[in-house]
Amino acid sequence: MRALVSVSDKTGLVEFVSGLKACGWEIIATGGTQKLLESSGIKTIGISEVTGFPEICDGRVKTLHPKVHGGLLARRDDPSHLKALADNGIEFIDMVCVNLYPFRQTIAKEWVTMDEAIENIDIGGPSMLRSAAKNWKDVTVVCDPSDYAAVLEEIKAGGNTTRETRLRLSAKAYTHTAEYDSCIATYMRKAAGLNEKLFLEFDLKQPLRYGENPHQEAKFYSAPGVWPYSLATARQLQGKELSYNNIQDANAALNIVRDFSEPFCVGLKHMNPCGAAVGATIEEAWNKAYEADKVSIYGGIVAVNRPVTAELAAGWKPIFLEIVMAPSYTPEALEILASKKNLRVMEVDMHPEEEKALQYVSVNGGLLVQDLDTTIVPLTAGMCVTKVKPGEALFADMEFGWKIVKHVKSNAIVVVRDGRTLGVGAGQMNRVGSAEIALKQAHAAGFKEGLILASDGFLPFDDTVALAAQYGVTAIVQPGGSIRDNDCIVKADELGITMLLTGERHFKH
């Protein structure tokens, strides 16, 4: 039995090949792999001894030869194949142990050149993996060092791998080459400015008990790499397994958190914030957010952008929450939260992002792709279109409301004051309906004057302005862009309301 070994990742290789040698296998090796094995006292056959041809073009060409691929692809049960091998002096190769040049790691490096990337595109490796995988009935293909132990155990027990193992390893090899080629294609297509194809790669993170509803199956996949503000790379420190709806809601909460640099807390239910606030401390932010809506937070999610202290954890303890999320927790905080065994405690990377993130939304038979809405236009005094101008405190609250409303389902209206939400109107079919919900909620909480109203889209009529004045709104921030903008401005001036037009909308469907 003969194995051809040619790997970039040499983890566990010496032990694996030593085991093969002990089972009587011959080892064919290339370049650096051969040097490592020989230096470890393992005798190998050089690839040039097999092919009768030297490695050329700086090692670009060494295994692309009939004596390699003939030995891999020949069917052992086909007499014509066996005759072809005998006529051409080709011997069987019964195993390929190959992993590929580190292309993904290379292009991840800062300032990598295309020339460097190109030199890390493996040609011979994928060819050998595909040849061996195609002939899986007779050839074992190993592309992952984590499979070494199981493969060696089977060979020690029976002289070769089982048919079931070879089929599994074949599928794994094709997956490996598909991922590799997809990464290369994505890189080259970006360099060439092509976008008519989209290649996505996600790894199974965990199967879920069910989807949005119990009769729906679901799985959670993660993208390669480490992503800030992501459940895919977060650490779960305690609690039950995350559900499909947990992940959706937690993701929505993290998208809100990312817009704030000052101490900030958000409570969230069903993809919408039910209470959010900034504060001088994270404890103050939590208290303000909780006071904004003590009812809706029941069974909800809380996310903060500062380490969780014992004081903050103690504030959470009496309340039924599904998930809490933060960049870190003090040991004392974790000890307090440990008493709530079902509470999911998540530690999330909240470092600023360096690259623009994409958002994928499935539709029947297709996929929508857009930039994630991670930017927001800063408010300026020049955006004021009314006679009454906002003071410093009012301006700060308008900025706060403007940041929050972008994360509420359209049609969205948010009412705020003193750096916290007082009312949230989400997902209504008309904007005045959303405004009425938010304003009534603010009044029910005892706030009837000095309110700030933020809208994710333009006000199509001046009826929302008139309603806002009845409920004590003194300032409105909205994108503008309606053919009736002037009607709204005139109405605001008539009622003594400050209005800012940002020129940027934030629909959230």
Secondary structure, 3 states (H helix, E strand, C coil): CEEEEEECCCCCHHHHHHHHHHCCCEEEECHHHHHHHHHCCCCCEEHHHHHCCCCECCCCECCCCHHHHHHHHCCCCCHHHHHHHHHCCCCCCCEEEEECCCHHHHHCCCCCCHHHHHHCCCCHHHHHHHHHHHCCCCCEEECCHHHHHHHHHHHHHHCCCCHHHHHHHHHHHHHHHHHHHHHHHHHHHHHHCCCCCCCCCCEEEEEECCCCCCCCCEEEEECCCCCCCCCCCCEEEECCCCCHHHHHHHHHHHHHHCCCCCCEEEEEECCEEEEEEECCCHHHHHHHHHHHCCCCCCCEEEEECCCECHHHHHHHCCCCEEEEEECCECHHHHHHHCCCCCCEEEECCCCCCCCCCEEEEEECCEEEEEECCCCCCCCCHHHECCCCCCCHHHHHHHHHHHHHHCCCCCCCEEEEECCEEEEEECCCCCHHHHHHHHHHHHHHCCCCCCEEEEECCCCCCCHHHHHHHHCCEEEEEECCCCCCHHHHHHHHHHHCCEEEECCCCCCCC
